[in-house]
């Protein structure tokens, strides 16, 4: 045991977090496989349990079995806990429990939280975690109460209360799972304005990141006083939501409310009020782009992130106009474009490679559906054209790996195998033609 603790302490925060997520996934799969977690007449293979646990921990929403029809109340409660731990981050929750218990937080604990939340400074870490926990409980509580009247119309009071709580957790953590049964997601509530708005609000709050929410509260909503990061996140998020809604509304025979909901949920939440498999190729292309971009850093969502997308566009504009990279009267850090380019290229490489392998494993599937599925898994969006339950065992394992990488981040996963501190040799600079 002592050797294990010693080895653990020697690992980088990124490796520790990656290991923690993996352990949580396997524990979740084991719990979901228990007879008490599955309805009597349902047979749940081990791979499906692992797939569902991964989807919950990585807050994706892709499922091979319907949670409402497959799992008992115990199984659904396990899913809710997995979503909560996966969305907030294991290290953040652990630190929150330690604070509640009155324990002293070690430097390593602070390092893990810093890595998980993607913040620069160690200062005020305890206060930050307290704020995150309080904010999470507040938003999810309000969301559960607000959505209850809608579900109470169709279900018994206790059942409606549980659905509301589960829905609030899934929405704020951008998980996209539901316990309504039937495999229809939120399609029956496509025209329910109230539930659409409540769900949209929770998804957006969970997707912009905790640091942005705290910054908005600190500045009392005054945009000019926000940090550059918050300004970029909020402006990019608004453009993507409205732009995506307009494009979907123009390409699909749906209401603007449905288009707006789908534009919001597409960027990693995974809920749907329309049949994704029945959409046109143009509409699916819009959704794939939105999924690939994803949510924002330090949030519960995945994708390459809104800031990465913004920095890429800013860098391209800078190169085309021969102007320095700047935004909102501030200079963008010099290495930001390099990091954004690396993340984007890694993401493209992963999606293309995974799509290629899935087409080999399941040659009967179309390129469109496979590409959509892999982007969804990587971005932890959870939307599907309906092929998830048809995947072979190899393709399901591939999806599990993609969901795991998408939750951790491609750059984080790539850095797990980096053992050296730095280069010991400097090479002479050469020349290379670009463009």
N, C-alpha and C positions, 0 to 999 in steps of 0.2 A: 504493500500500500504506500509506504514511504517512497519507494522508487518511482511509483506511478505519479505521486504528487510532485516529485523532483523533476521528472520528465515533462510533466504538464507545465510547470512553471518556466521551463526552459524554452517553451514554444512561443512563437509570436502571437499577438492578439488575434490576427486573422486566422491562423491555424486553430487556435482554441475555439473561436466562434464557429468555424467550419465543422470542427469535431462535435461541438455542442448541438448544432443543427442535425447532424447525422445521427447522434445518439437519440435525440428527441423524436426523429422520424421513426427509428426502429422501435422505440418504446411505444409510440402511438400506434404503429402497425400491430404490435403484440396485443395492445389493449383492444383494438378494433377486431382482432381475431377471436377474442373471448366469446363464448356462447351468450353471455349476458349482454354483449354489445350488438348482437345480430338478431333480427326477428326470426322466430321459430322455423318457418318454412324456407328461409333464405340460406343458400350456400355461398360463402364468401371465400374464394381462393386466397392463399397467402399473398400472391402478387397483387391482387386487387386491394387487399388491406394495406400493403406497402404503398401502392399508387395513391390511395385515398389519403393516407397519412402524410405522404410527401406533398400532395396538393394542398392539404390544410396547413402544414408547417410552413411551406413556401408561399402561402397565401395566393394560390393560383386559381383553383376552382375547376380544373379539369377533373372529370370523374369517369370511371368505367362502370360504376353502379350509382344509382340514385340514392343519396343519403337519407331522404325522407322515407323511402320504401324499404331500404335495406337495414338501417340501424334503429335500435331501440333508443329510449330516452338516454340511457347510459352511453351508448355509442355516439349519439348526437352531442352529449355533454363533453365527451372526449374530443370530438371535432372542434367544439367551441373553445376548449382550453388550448388545443394545438394551434388554432388560428390566432388566439390572443398572444400566446408565447411566440409564435412565428412572426406576427406582425410587429410587436413591440421589440422583439429581440430577447433572447434568453438572458443575456448579460444585464440588460436594462431591468427586466423583471426580477432577476436575482438580487440586483443592487437595491431595487425598490423594497423587496422583502427584508433585506438586511437592514435597511434604514428604518423600516417599520418595527423591526425587532430591537432597535437601538444599538446595533453592532457597528463597529468602526469599519470604514471602507478603506481597503488597502489601495496602494498605488496601482497594482495590477488590475484590481477591479475597476478602477477609474479608466485604465488604459483600454480595457475590454469595452466599456461603455462608449468611450471616445471613438473606437474603431467601428462599433456597431451603429452609432448615430451619425458618423461621418462629420464630426466637429473638429475644429482645429486646436482649441485650447483645453487644458485640464481644469481651468478655473471654474468654480461654481458647479461642479459636476453633481454634487448631492442635491443642490437646489434645482438643477435641470431635471434630474430623474423624478424628483417629487412633483414638479410641474407637469411632466409628461404623464405620470400616473394619474394625477388629478384631472388633467385635461381628457385623458382617455375615458375615465369613468364618467365624467360629466357629459361628453359627447355621446357615448354609447347609451348612457342613461336617458338622455333627452331623446335620442333616436328611437329607443325601445318604447318609450311612452308615446311618442308622436306616431309611430307606426301601428300601435296596438288597436286603435279604433278601426283601422282598415281590415286587419286580420280577424278582429272580433266579429265582423259581419259574416264570415265564412266558417269559423271554427268556434269550438267551445271556449269559455273564458280562460281556463288554464292552458289549453293548447295554444290559443292565440297569444297568451303572454309569453310562452316559451318561444314560439315562432318569432315574436317581436324582439326578444333578447338575442336569439341566434342571428336574426337578420341584422341587428345593430352591430354585433361583433363582426359579422362577415362583411358588412358595408364599410365600417370605419377602417378595418384592416385590409380592405381591398381584396378579400378572399373569394367572393363570388359564389360561395356554397349556399344552398338553401335546403330546408327540410319540409318543403311544401308537398313533395311527392309528385309522381307523374312525369318527372324529367322535363318540365316545361319552364323552369326558372321563373321569371316574373312576367311571362307572356300573358297570363290571365289578368294582370293588373296594368296592362299596356296603357289604358286610357284613364287610369286613376291618377289625377293630377297631384293629390296630396302625397301619396306614397312615392311617386316619381321624384318630387321635389325633396322630400325627406331623405330618400336614398341618395339622390344626387349630392345633397349637402354633406352627408357623412363621407361619401366617396372622395369628394373634393378635399375636405379637411384632412382625411387620412392620406391623400395623395400628394399634398403640397409639402409635407414634412413638418416635424415638430418644431424645428428651429424657426421656420417661417411663421407658424402660428404664434409662437411666443414673441417673435419680433413684431408682428401686427398688434398684439395685445400691448406690448411695451410702448409702441408708438401711437396707440389708440386709433389705429386705422389710417393715420396720415401717411400717404404714399411717399412723400418727399423725404421723410425722416427714416424710411426703411433702409436696411443694408442693401448693397448691390445684389447679393444673392437673393434676397427676398423679392426685390424688384424684378429680377430676371425670371424667377419662378412664377410669380403672380401674372406677369405680362404674357409669358410664353404659354402658361396654362390657359389663360383667357382666350388667346388667339387660337390655340389648338381646339378648345371646346367649341367655340363659335364657328371656326372654319370647318371643323369636322362635321358639326351639325348641319351646316349649310350644304356641304358636299353630299352628305347622306340623304338629306331632304330632296336634293335635286336629282339624285340617281336612283332612289328607291321610292316605291309607292306607299309611303308612310307619313304619319303626321309629324309636324315639327317637334312636338313633345317627345315622340318616340325617337326622332333623330337626335335631339338634344341629349336624351337619356343615354342612347347608345354611344354618342360621342364621348360622354363623360366616363361611362363604365368600361368602354373599350380600352382605355389607357391603364389597365391592370386590374379593374374590379371584377370583371367576368360575368356580371349579371346581364340578362338580356330580356327585352320586352318584345322582340321580334324573332322570327325564325331565321337564324344565321345561314343555315343550309339553303334557304330559298332566295338568298340575296343575289343580285347581279354581280358579275365579275368586277365591275367598276366600284360598286359598294364594298366588296370584299377587299379590294386594293386599298381603299381609304382606311378601312379598319386595320389592315395589316400595317400600314404606315403609322397609324396612331398607337397600335400595340407596341411596335418596335421602339418608338420614342418613349412611351411609358410615363411613369410618374416622376417625382422629384427626389433628389438626394435626401437621406435621412427620413424618408417616409416609409409607409408600409407597402409600397408598390415596387415594381421592377422596371425593365426596359433599360435603354441606354441613358435615360433621364432627360428631363426638359432642359436642364442647364447644359448638358452635353450638346444637345441639338442647337441650342442658342449660340454656344461658343463656336460650333462648327460653321453656322451661318455667318457669324461675326467675322471669323477668320477668312472665310471665302470672300466676303465683302471687302475686308481689309486688303487682301491680296489683289483683288480686281481694281480697287480704287487707289492703292498705294497710300492708304491712311492707316494710322495706328488703330489697334483693336481697342474699342471703347464702347461704353454703353451707360446711359443715364448719368452722363458727366463724370464717369469714372473709368480709369484704365483697367482693362481686363488683364489679369496676371499673365506673364510671358509664357509660362509652361502650360497654361490652360488648354490652348489649341492642340498642343502635342498630346496631352492626356486624353482629350476628347476624341482625337483621331484614333488613338490606340484602342480606346474602349469601343468605338464604332466599328473599327476593322475586326477586332476580336469577335464582336457580336455577329457581324456579317459572316465571318468564317465559321462560327459555331452553328448558326442557323443553316447555312448552305451544306455544311458537312452532315449535320443531323438529318436534313431533308434527303440528302443523297442516300444515307444509310437506310432511312425508313422506306424509301422507294425500292431499295433492294430487298428489305425484309417483307414488305407488303406491296408487290408490284401491281396489284389490282387497283390500288388507290391512285387518284389523279394527282398531278403535280400541284394543282391549286390547293386541294384539300390538305396535302402533306405540308406544303410551305406554310399555310395558315396555321396548322396544328403546331408546328415547330416554333413559329414566331410567338404563338400564344403561350407555349410552355416556357420559352426563354424569358418572355416579358412578364411572366406570372399573371397573365391576363385571365386565362381560363375559358375563353370563348372557343367554340369548335363548330365546324360545319356538320358535325354528327358522326364523325368517324372514330372517336375515342374508344367507344365500346367494341369496335370492330378490329382494333389493333392486335397484332400478334404479340406473343410474350416478349420477343426481342424489341419490338417497337415500344411496348409499354416501359420496358427497362430504359430505353433510350429517352423516352419522355420524362421519366423519373430523374435521370441525370441532367436533362436540360432544365427542369424546374429547379433542381438544386443549385445548378450553376447560375441560373437567372436570379435566384433569391440572394445568393452571396455576391454576385457581380463577377463578370468575366475577368476583370483586372485583379480582383482579390483572389480568385481561383488560380490565375496564372502565377501570382506572387507566392502561392503556398509552397511551390517547389524551388524557390529561390533561397539558396543557402548562404551564399557569400555576402559579405558586407559591402563590398565595392570593388571596382577595378583596380588592379595593382600596376597595370601597364597603360601608358598613354600612347596612342598611335598618331602618326602624322595625318593631318586632315587632307583628304583627297577631294576630287571634284566629281560631280554627278549631275547629269542633265535631268530636269524635272519638267514634265508637261510638254 
